[in-house]
Amino acid sequence: MAIGLKSGDVVTLGNARWAVISADGGRMELLRLNEAAPPPQDPQPAETGPGNVLTVEQAAQELGVHPKTLREYLATGQVKGRKVGTKWRILRSENPLLQAG
């Protein structure tokens, strides 16, 4: 039995909506529409060696500021960093003030 669907059609199966990505012969590729797309992944930094990844305390000491101040800078984007769970990690290679020189 031929259904007659083509790319771009939207169908409802059960309680889900699907978009037809491709339909050729007896094979169809579908994309579920009512599910959120996975968040984009940040590209991994080239250098993740132990000397490049700093804790808030380490970076604050090198910058000569209080760790609480540095956390505020991280939260507002004044210093680049990434949250790993509940902890901030700062990459030396992403922050010119922390690069060894």
ChimeraX attribute file (.defattr): number of C-alpha atoms within 10 A of each C-alpha:
attribute: neighborCount
match mode: 1-to-1
recipient: residues
	/A:1	3
	/A:2	6
	/A:3	6
	/A:4	7
	/A:5	14
	/A:6	14
	/A:7	14
	/A:8	13
	/A:9	14
	/A:10	17
	/A:11	15
	/A:12	11
	/A:13	9
	/A:14	6
	/A:15	7
	/A:16	11
	/A:17	15
	/A:18	19
	/A:19	17
	/A:20	17
	/A:21	14
	/A:22	15
	/A:23	16
	/A:24	10
	/A:25	6
	/A:26	7
	/A:27	7
	/A:28	13
	/A:29	12
	/A:30	17
	/A:31	13
	/A:32	16
	/A:33	14
	/A:34	10
	/A:35	10
	/A:36	7
	/A:37	8
	/A:38	6
	/A:39	6
	/A:40	6
	/A:41	6
	/A:42	6
	/A:43	6
	/A:44	7
	/A:45	10
	/A:46	7
	/A:47	13
	/A:48	12
	/A:49	9
	/A:50	8
	/A:51	10
	/A:52	16
	/A:53	17
	/A:54	18
	/A:55	15
	/A:56	21
	/A:57	17
	/A:58	14
	/A:59	21
	/A:60	18
	/A:61	13
	/A:62	12
	/A:63	13
	/A:64	10
	/A:65	12
	/A:66	13
	/A:67	17
	/A:68	12
	/A:69	12
	/A:70	21
	/A:71	19
	/A:72	12
	/A:73	14
	/A:74	19
	/A:75	15
	/A:76	10
	/A:77	10
	/A:78	12
	/A:79	17
	/A:80	17
	/A:81	22
	/A:82	13
	/A:83	11
	/A:84	8
	/A:85	7
	/A:86	7
	/A:87	10
	/A:88	18
	/A:89	21
	/A:90	21
	/A:91	24
	/A:92	20
	/A:93	18
	/A:94	15
	/A:95	13
	/A:96	11
	/A:97	13
	/A:98	17
	/A:99	11
	/A:100	8
	/A:101	5
